[in-house]
């Protein structure tokens, strides 16, 4: 008994130290997973190399600047009260912060040129999008796709039709052409955020309509930011409406009797390598078929990946690898990509010129139309209108993953995240396909 007591006395301080260490690990302020002191050292070294003209050329220097500066701006944006709640947080600050660095001359011209080349001719943007499309779709629970099936695309199409109709009407009343209201504003807002929505959409428009991608990005960035604001506001209003009219709401349940099952996967470096290869091959297949089929390679790639997932022809280790590779890329390089978007594609002068009362009204009309269309057609196929409007409507009109979290938090329906992801991912595919089909009508 005495020995047991002594043993307890000896181990209890160790346990307390372990608990204290775990608590410190959880509460310690970090950026990119690094203690803030170490990140400050990395930041200082990066700044010195940038402003002494010793930044390595090519991919290494550009990616270093994009990751370090992007993470810093993202960290700041996620801690600004109004910005983090209504304007997309770190994502918006990374874009506009880097755009301002170019606009004001804070970022040396050689660095600006290097980052722009790396984003465009260097292929980093395509590399990111390939990982996003392949991993996000293959990583989805196939049971969700089978259970919902084609039926879920009904409210998604309703959101698209409603947004286009209201945008065209508002645009007509305030002096916007149908081409501007539908193509340049509505479709990119519904396209699933920046990485897989506005950016590829701008490139598609550039090919069809002749202006540079930066021309369209400069119009799309404020639209996405404002769309995200209105999506969060409407989410809160829909939650209030559901509480007052219970018959319209499933209280977080989209379909009566439906329950989600989440799959767990242990991260494996070898699997991530397979996932990288899968992303590259699907992207290559999209370009290969793009030479034959009159659709954008991004759209073709999305269709190929979705078909492969539905018919279940991809080995499980490839599916897991693609999902894990996507998660790594999204977690590590999203803010870097957004920093690059601000540098390479965002003309701050054009962005400021685009902000007007008419512009704000048009963006609000897009989001409102998405809500109405998704709710009406969702109810027609047996979904609860409130949940249908939130997932198929607002989660297409927000800024992708971060917007999904904000919208579902505002509506107090975080359990709808799988459906929000379907709307953001596959809904974005529909928008790209739709854009490729209707753009020629305006040429």
N, C-alpha and C positions, 0 to 999 in steps of 0.2 A: 504493500500500500504506500509506504514511504517512498519507494523507488518510483512508483507511478506518479506520485505528486511531484517528485523532483523532475521527472521527465516532462511533465506538463509545464512546470515552471521554466524549463529550458527551451521548450518549443513555442510557448505563447508569445514571447517577444519577437521570434522569427516570423510567426504568422502575422503579427501586427505590422512588422516592417514590410512584409509582402503585400498586405492590404494597402498600406500607405503608398507603396511603389505603384500599385495598380491604380490607385486614386490619382496620383500625380500624373500617370500616363494618360488618364482620361481627361484631366482638367488642364494639362499643359497646353499652352497655345502653340499651334503648329500651322505651317503653310506647306502644302504639298507633302504632308506627312512628316515634315522635318520640324524639329524644335525651332522656334522663331530666331534664336541666336544663330543657328547654323544657316538658316535661310538668309539671314542678314549678311553673313559672310559670302555666300554664293552671289547674292545681289550686288555686294560691293565689288567683287571680282568682275562680274559681268559689266557693271557700270564703267570700271576702269578700262576694260578691254574695248568697250564701245567708244569711249570718249578720248582714248589715246590712239585710236586708229589701228589697234592690234587685234580686232575681232577676226577670228578665222573666217575665211571666205567659204561660200557654199553652204551645204546643209548644216554643218556643225555650228557655225556662228549664228545662222538664222534661227535654228531650232533652239539654241541656248537663249537667245534674246526673247523669242516667243514664249518659251516655257517660263522663264524667270519673271519677265515683266508681266506676262499674262496672268500668272498665279498671284503676283502682287496686286494687280488691279482687281482681280476676282475676289481676293481676300478682303480688300477695301470695300468693294461693292456689296459683299454679303454682310457687311456690318453697318451700312448706312441705312437708318431706319426706314425712310420712305422708299428709297431705291430698292431695298431688299424685299419689301412687302408688295410693292405695286409695279415696279419697273423691270423686274427680271434680275435684280441683284448683280452679282459679279459678272454675269454674261454681258449685260449692257455696259457696265463700266469698262470691261475689257475691250469692247468694241469702240466705244466713244473715247475712252482714255487713250487708246493707241492712235485713233484718228486725230485726236487733238495733238498728240505728240508730233504727228506728221504736219498737221495744219500750222502749228506754232513754231516748227523748226527744232523742237527739243530733240527729236530723233534725227541723227545725222543722215544726210541724203544717201550715203553709201549703204547704211544699214537698211534704210527704207527700200532701196533698190534690191538689195540682197533678199530681204523678206518677201518682197513682191515676186521676184523671180522664183523663189522657193515655193511659194504658194501656187503659182501659175505654171510656168514651164517646168519647174522642178517636180510637180506632181503631188505635193503634199496634200492638197485639197482632195484630189482623187483618191489618194491612199487612205485618208480618213473616211471618206464617204463609202469606199469599198468595205471597210471594216464595219462601219455602222449598219449598212444595208444587210450584209451577209449575216453578221452576228446577231443583230436584233431580231431578224425574222426567224432564222434557224433556232435561236434560243427561246423562242416563244413556246409555251405549253401547247402541244398539238391538240390536247383535249379541249382547250379553249376555242381553237379554230374549228374543230369538228362540232362542238356543241352549238356555237353561235352560227357557224356556217355563213351562207350567203345572206341570211336574214339581217346580220349586223350591218351589212353594207347599205341596207335600205336607209336607216337614219343618217349614215355618213353621206350618202348621196343627197338626202334631204337637207343636210347642213350645207352642202355645196350649192345646191339649187337655191335654197333660201338666201344664202349669203350673196350669190350672184344677182338674184332678183332685187333684193333690197339695195345692194350697192349700185346696180344699174339705175334704179329709181332715184336714189339720193344723188348719184352722180349727175343724172339728167337735170335735177332741180338746182344743183349748185354749180353747174357749168363744167363738169368733168365728162370727157368722152367715154363711150362704152368700153373702148379699148383700154383706157387708163383705169377706169373703175373696176373692170373685171379682170383683165390680164395683169396689170402692173400692181394692183392693190389686193384684190380679193383672193386670187389663186395662190400667190406666195404666202399670204397670211395663213391660209388653210393647209400649207404644205409641210407642216411638221417641224417648224423652227428654222434655224439658220443653216446648220450643217447639211441636212438632207432636204431642206425645203427651199429657202430663199436663194442660197448660193447656186445649186444646180438649176433652179428655175431661171436665175439671171443669166446663166450660161446658155440655157435653151433659148431664152428671149434674144440674147445677143446673136445667136446663130440665125434665127428666123427674121428678126426685126432690124438688125444691122447696127444698133448702138453697142458700145462697149459694156461689159458686165458691170463695171463701176457705176455707169449711169443708172442702171436699174437697182443695184444694191443701195445706192444713195437714197432712192425713194422707198426701198423695202425696209431698211433698218428702222426708221421712225414708225413705219406702219406696224412692224412686228412688236415694237416696244409699246405702242399705244394699244394694239390688239391684245397684248398680254394684260395691260391695265384693265381694259374693259372686260376681258374674260374673267379676271378675278372678281371684279365688281359684280358681274352677272352671276357668278357662282354663289356669292353670298346672298344675292337676291333670290336665287332659285332655292337655296336652302330655307330661307324665310318663307317663301311661297309653299314649299313642301310641308313645312310645319303648320301653316294655316289651312292648307287644303290637302289633307292626308291621302286622299284618293289619287292624287297625281304622283305620289312618291312611294318608292319601295324602301325608304330609309337606308339607302346604300346597297340595295339589291336590285340589279338590273332586270333580271328575269325571275319570276316566282319559282322557288325550289332549286335554284342553281347555286352550287357551292364550288369554290375554287380549290384546286390542289396544286401546291407549289413543289417543283422538283428541286432537289439539292444536288450540287456538283462540287467536288473538291478541285481546287485549282491545281493544274498540272502544266509545267512549263512545256513539256513535249506536246501536249494537246494544243497549247496556245500556238506553237509553231505550225501545227496542222491547220489551225484556224486561220492563221495568216495566209497560208498557201491557198486555202479555200476562198478567202476574200479576193486574192489576186486573180485566181482562175475564174471566178464568177464575173469579176470586172472585165477580164479579157474576153469572156464569152459575150458579155453585153456589147463590147466594141465589135467583136466579130460579126454578130448578128445585126448590129447597127449598120453595117455596110450593105445589108440586104433589105432589112425591114425599115421602113421610113418612120422610125421612132427614135427618141434619144436613147443612147446606151444606158443611162441611169435607169430609165423606165423599163427597158428590156431586162436589165439585171435584176430589178426588183421582182418582176414577173417570174423570172427563172428561179430565183431563190424561194419565192412563195410556192411555186408548183413543186419544187423539190421537197419542201417541208410538208406540204399537204399529202403527197403520194408516198412520203416516208421512204425515199430511196437513198438518203444520205446516212452513212454509218453513224452510230451514236457517238463515237469518239470524235468524229469530225464536227458533229452538231455541238458537242460540249466545247470543243476547241474553238470553234467560230464564236460561240457565245462568250467564252472567256477572253479571247483576243479582243472582241468588241468592248467588253467591260474594261480591259486594260487601257485600250486606246481612248475610250470615252473619259475614263477617270484621270488619265495622265496628260492627254493632249487637247482636251476640249477648250480649255481657256487659252492654250497656245494657239489653237486654230482661230478662236475668236479675236485674239490679238492680231493675228495675221489678216483676218478679214477687215479689221479696222484700218490696218496699214495699206493693204493692197486693193480693197474694194470700196472703202467708205470715203467719199468726198464730203468733208464736213461743211463746206460752203453750200453744196447742193442739199444736204440734209437740213440745214438751217432754213434754206429758202423754201423747202417743201412744207415746213410746219405752218399751218394756217387753220383757221376755224373750219373752212370747207374740208380740209384734209382730215381733221379730227372727226367731223361729222360722218365722213365717208367710212372711216375705219370703224366707228361705232356702229354704223349700219351693217357692215360686214359681220361683226360679231353677233349683233341682234338677229340678223337673218339666219345665221348658223344655228342659233338657239331655237328659233321658231321652226325651221325646217327639220331639225333633228328630233324635236319633241313631237311634232305632228306625225311624221312618218315612223318614228319609233313606236308610238302608241298604236299605229296601224298594224304593226307586226308583233304586237304583244309585249313591248317593253314599257316600263314605267316612264312617263314623259319627262319627269325631272331628271332621272338618272340618264336617260337617253340624251337629253339636252346637254348635260354636263360632260358626258364622255364623248359621244359622237359629234357634239357641237363645239363646246368650249375647248375640249382637248385637241381639237383640230385648229382652233383659232389662237391658241397660246403659243409660247415659244418652246415647244417640244418638251423634253424631260423636266427641266426646271419649271416650266409653265404648268405641266401636269401636277407636280407637287403643290404648287401655289393654288391652283384651281381646286384640287381635291381637298386641300387643307381649308380653304375658304368655305367650301360647301360641306365640310365635315363628313367626307366620304372617301377616306383614304383607301378603303377596301376595294374601290373601283379601279385601282391602279392598272391591273391587267387590261381592262377594257380601254382605259385611257391610252395605254401603249399601243393597242391595236389601232386606235384612231390616229395616233401620231405617226405610226410607222406605215401601216398599210394604207391609211388615208392619204399620206404623203405620196405613196405610189400612184394612187388614183389621180391625184392632182397633176403629177408629172405626165401621166398618160393623157389626161384630159387636155392639158396645155398643148401637148404635141398634136392633138386632133383639132383643136379649135383655133390655134394661132393662125394656120393658113387661111381661115375664113376672114381674118382681118388684114391680110396682106393684099 
